[in-house]
């Protein structure tokens, strides 16, 4: 059995065995004067008009938090998704602000997505995660994002996993 085939079988066997992994900002630490939020979950949305849009998280109970920090650009690309966030909270502003230090994407369009770095090569297309996943994306559009951080919704019943939808979170480093 070829090494590439074996690694695809191992990845397929491990697919879906873990919950979503948190996305963490590099070098995170608690900001002065803030308190660590215990974490909150809700739907990411944008309010206002350009250039003054506000990135926010709406909790199911109706609470709203403005989202900021190193991961704000990635969260902006997750508008409409259900996420859990953790970070430094500042409740002296309205709405309260969370400087997000980590997030987990819980749901996009009713499905749990995978989040990771996209890699392409002679072995095909892979999403690098703790449970790396071999991907098949028939249109070829995903291949153009090699090296980028993406989310994908896939059918893991097929091998490689068939991509049903995807989105860009962060461009590949130059």
N, C-alpha and C positions, 0 to 999 in steps of 0.2 A: 504494500500500500504506500503510495507517495506521501511525503510529509505534508504537502498542501491539502491533500484529501483528508488525512488524519486530523489536521488542525480544524478543518471545516466541520468534520463530524463531532469533534470535541466541543466546538463552539455551539453547534446546534443542540448537542445534548445538554449543555449548560444554560441555554437560552431560557430566560424567564424564571430562573431559579432564585433570583434575588429581587427585592423591591427596588424601586428607583434609587440610584445613588445621588447624594446631595452634590450640587455644584458649589464649589467654594471659591471665594476671591483669594488671589495670592496674597500672602503676608497680612492676613486680616488680624486686627486687634481691636479692642474696645476703644472707641473715641472718648476723649476727655469730656467729662460732664454728662455722658450718656449712660444708659443702663442696657444690659443685654436683654433683648426681647426674648420671651420664652418660645417664640415662634407663633406664627399665625398662618392661616390658610384662607384662600379666597381666589377671586378671579381678577386677573390683571386687566386694566383698561387705561385708556388715555382720555383725558378731559381737556377741553379748551381748544383753541385754534393755534396753528403755527404762527409764529415761532414760540408761542408761550404754552405749549401743551404740558400737562402735568401727568406723570406716570403714577398710577395709584393701584391699590389692592382693595377690592371690596369683599369683606367677609360675608358669610351667609347670614349672620345676625344683623348685618346692616352697617357695621363699623367700616370706616375707610381710613387707609394709611397712605401717605405719599411715600413712594419708593425712591431711594437714592443710593449712591455708593458705586463701587467699582463694577458691580454686576448690573447696573441700571440699563445699559445699552442692550444687554442680552434679554433682560426682562421686557424691555420695550418691544422686542421682536416676538414676545409671547402674548401679545394682546389677545384676550379672549380665552386664554388657557387658565386652568386651575393649578395653582402652585402653593407650596408651603415656603415661607421665608423665615429666616433667622437673621438677626443683626442688632445693631445698636439703635435703641429707640429714643426719640426725643418727643416727649408729650407736651412741651411748652409751645408748640406751634399748632396751627389748625389748618388742615388736618394734621394729626401727629405724623412724624417722619420716621421711617425705618431705613437706616443705612445698611442695606442688605449685605451680609457676609457669606450667606449660603442660601441656596434654594433647591427645591425638588419639584420637578414638573409632575403633577399628579394626573392630569387629564387634558387632552386636546380633542375636541369634538367627540367626547364620550369614550375615548380610548386612551390607554396608558402608553405614552411614547417612550422611546429609548433616547438617551442623550449621550453624545460622545463625539470623538474626533473621527472624521471620515478619512479612510486610507484606501487608495487604489493601487493596483499593481498587477503582475502577471497572475496572481492567485485570485483576482477578482476584486470586488469592492467590499470593504470591511468597515464596521463601526466599532471603534476601539472604546470599550467599556470594561468594567471588571469581568463581565461575561461577554467578551467580544463576539460580534455577530456578523456572519457572512451575509451580504445583501445582494438582491437582484432587483434592479430598477430598470424596467423595459424601455423607458423613454431615453435613457442616457443622460438626462439633465443632472442627476445627482453626481455623476462622475466629474463634472466640471467643478465641483466644490471640494475636491480632494484636499485634505489638510485643514479644512474648516471644521468648526464645531457646529453640529447640527442636531436637530431632533428628527426622529423618524417614527412613524406608526407602521408596523409590519405585521404580516401574517407569518407567525413562527411555525405554522404547520408545514410549510414548504421549506425545502433546503436547496439553495440558500433562502433566507427569509425574504419574502416578496414585499417590497416597499409599496405601501398604499398612499402615504402622504409624507411630506417632509418639509422642513423649514430651516433656514440659516440662522444661527445664533451669533456666530463670530467668524469673520473672514479668516482665511489661512494667513499665517504670518508670512511676510515677504521674504 
